[in-house]
Amino acid sequence: MKVAVFNTKSYDREYLNRYNEQTGHILVYFEAPLNNNTVNLTQGFEGVCVFVNDILDKKTIKGLAENGIKIIALRCAGFNNVDLQAAREYNIRVVRVPAYSPQAVAEHAAALILTLNRKTHKAYNRVRENNFSLERLVGFDLYGKTVGVIGTGQIGVAFSRIMLGFGCTVIASDLYESAELKQLGVAYRSFDEVLKVSDIISLHCPLTPETYHLLDQKAFSFMKDGVMVINTSRGALINTKDAIASLKKRKLGYLGIDVYEEEEKLFFNDLSESIIQDDEISRLMTFPNVLITAHQAFFTREALEKIATTTIQNLADFEKNVPLINEISPK
Ligand code: NAD
């Protein structure tokens, strides 16, 4: 099958080519993202393969259908960027990679916590400049602290296990309770209760209309003074303006984010010689207690292998007309 692969970097090409050898799909790589401005590039293809920041709204999906696209293969788990209703309307199947490495994302969330707390990023730079002072590097023991986990699916479970290993008390909020976590001693509480009693809050729920701006001014006001908030899920779970206001008031003591509301204009690109036009991320970067990584939580060898093998398999199953186990449809 001939597939247009969008938003690709060297590592995507390397892993997809490696696992495509046996299947032999014709993969044509585009560095550009897929959206309404680039949909014309899909003429002559049967399928498209996309990532987290490609925008597959109704207009783009109509364009895909007009160009004869029959399948959209997501190289990720989240699908908030795809209008599933429009895909169904235009008879385009949608598949994803439901789990590539929950551990990778959970471990990155833990890395953000440890870095923000123990300030290893600052210590590294200091020591390289022969500054061996400990002034302003003081952290806190994770042992005994209460960690609130919002969303206990695959990543939330992996993250909770890590934090239990540090000797934290883990509480959680989800629409469904995990029997595994309850057995490990995790207590489920209401969303508001988790906000009120946690020292660290980590988001692991998907972005949906219900979770858009889940953490806003009201939610921040419920939290403990000096709370640490971690988001490795989706940027728009947090209202950035409200987070900045809470940081300025010192309500929010630490913020670690791997995702950002407006990340599609920034992340995955080297903009070191550009003038950043996004004033909110620029403001966030001025805070000494904010740590931003550019959507790299998933970025391990194991996850890249799983993304490539599952994507190639999803395309092969579609071609063979066998059931698509990783298909997603509107609710
Ligand atoms: P999952 O589907 O296994 O789990 C999501 C959980 O969130 C489910 O248990 C669900 O019931 C719960 N949930 C839904 N709405 C909720 C709400 N309002 N309040 C509390 N819980 C709610 O998904 P997962 O594999 O654990 O992934 C979680 C999210 O992580 C994905 O949706 C994606 O956005 C993000 N992600 C980020 C990266 C990255 O590199 N930063 C990589 C993979 C996934």
Residues whose N, C-alpha, C, O or C-beta is under 5 A from the ligand:
A	BS01	NAD	A77 G78 P98 V105 I150 G151 T152 G153 Q154 I155 G156 S173 D174 L175 Y176 H204 C205 P206 L207 T211 T232 S233 R234 D258 H295 Q296 A297 F298
